[in-house]
Every structure is written in structure tokens, then in C-alpha cells.
Amino acid sequence: MVVTAHVHKSYSKISYSPFSIIPSRLQLFEYESVSFTCEGFNISAGWKVRSTKKIPLKCSSSTVTKTCGIKYAFASDSGEYWCESGAERSNTVSITVSAGAVILESPVHPVVEGDAVILHCRNKTDKQDANFTADFYKDSLPMGTSYDGKLEIQKVSKSHEGFYKCKIQGVRESPESWLAVRSKSNARKGIVFFLFFPFCLMVARWLALLLHSKKVLSSIPPSGRGLSVRSLHVLPVFAWVLSRYSGFLPQSRDMQLVGIG
């Protein structure tokens, strides 16, 4: 007879999208708390934190803050979580709530090549700052032994990317967590993307208003246009001021643009 067991693994996927979810931790003991922060979303538009159970967290209806969580977590809360607002969706993170005696604390963000990383093996029965002997593993292969429950990697490289776990001698081992390593070039690309995304969105709206302005002009009789070619550049600004995007004037459903001869 062959017995198989499903082992849950924690991870945080790298995302270059402007929408992201950031957990406070990837592994935790039962009855501990975990929170999720949604970044890049418009709070006033409404947002939710969802999981593979298809049930939004109770705090997801908040329009004041983009952070919510689980106050007392259970093993059944383990799984994938993400943020969403309408058609917009963030990356996915996998959280492990352990009913065991050992967990591994690792970075919730992907680390950049060259940075230092500290992995902390925690024993449920000991204080958080207690010293004990722990063995660390990467992709199930031994990495070394620590006598203070911590493993420090001075300069991270792509070769350090993988699944990590720890084992406290005489106790048990932790679940696995994925350590994501981002190259410096990709990190720069991500920064550039976040800087230029609002600009690209503004240009897209401008072009949409320009096309709309041309349609408005074409619908006005030639005798009543009284508009030159230069008006095509001024008209989008006028339309933007009257639109709901600017906030200068309230939006009216009956508002129309009329050419004056």
C-alpha cells in the first residue's frame, strides 16, 4: 500500500504588475495573526482579499484602508490569497498556517541579488529570541547547522532561489517556503514600470479624449463649427475639465458639447 501526503508550500510570486498583495508573513502557527496589504488599487472603487476558498475576508468591504487580515488563523486557512478590484487582480501568495511545532520565517518580498537574507527557524514552545540548534535545507538538501536558530546569506544570487525549510534537533521540521530572488536588471525594470505606468495611463486617456473630440467635430455642421485645427488640441482639455476625471466640475449626464458659430 502506498500512502501519499500533500505538503503545503509557502511562496510569494514575483509580479511586475502595478497591483500586488503583500502578506505580513508566509508561515505562522495556529492562533497567530496574518495581515494582507493590497497595493496599487483604488480604495474608493472597492477591493477584496480572496483565497482559493472563494470567500473574501470579512474586512474586505473596507474603503478606508487597504490592509486586512485574519486575527486567529487555523491550519484550514492555509492556501493562496490575492487582491482584486473589478477586473484588476494582484499576484498570488501562498500562506501556511502550521499546527506543528516549527515554522520558518523568510522574506515576504522577492529579494534582490546582492542583498543579505536572514532565515529564522522558530520553535512554538520557545521564546522568539531563544537560541537552539537548527538544521537548514534548500530543496531538501542540507545547507548547514545554526546554533541560534538563524541562517544568514550574505550576498544572495539566483542560485539561492528555491524552497527552504528548517529542522530543530529533537523537535520537528518546518513546512517549506519559497525564496524568490530578483535580478538587479529586473528590479530596475520593475521600478521603471511603476514610474511610467501612471504617465502611460494619462496618455491613453488623452488619446481617447482626442478621438472623442474628432467625433464631436464631425457631427457638427460645417457652418456651425467655427473651430480650427488647433481646436483639436484644446478640445480634449476642455472635455477633460468637464469630465469626471478632473474633479473641477460635477459630472452631468445631460451635458453636451455644442459648437458655436
Secondary structure, DSSP 8 states (H G I E B T S, - for coil): --------EEEE----SS-EEEES-SEEETT--EEEEEES--GGG--EEEETTS---GGGG-SS-SEEEESS--GGG-EEEEEEETTEE---EEEEEESSSEEEE--SS-EETT--EEEEEEETTS-TT----EEEEETTEEEEEESSSEEEESS--GGG-EEEEEEETTS-B--EEEE-EE-HHHHHHHHHHHHHHHHHHHHHHHHHHHHHHHHHHHHS-HHHH---TTHHHHHHHHHHHHSTTT-SS---TT-------
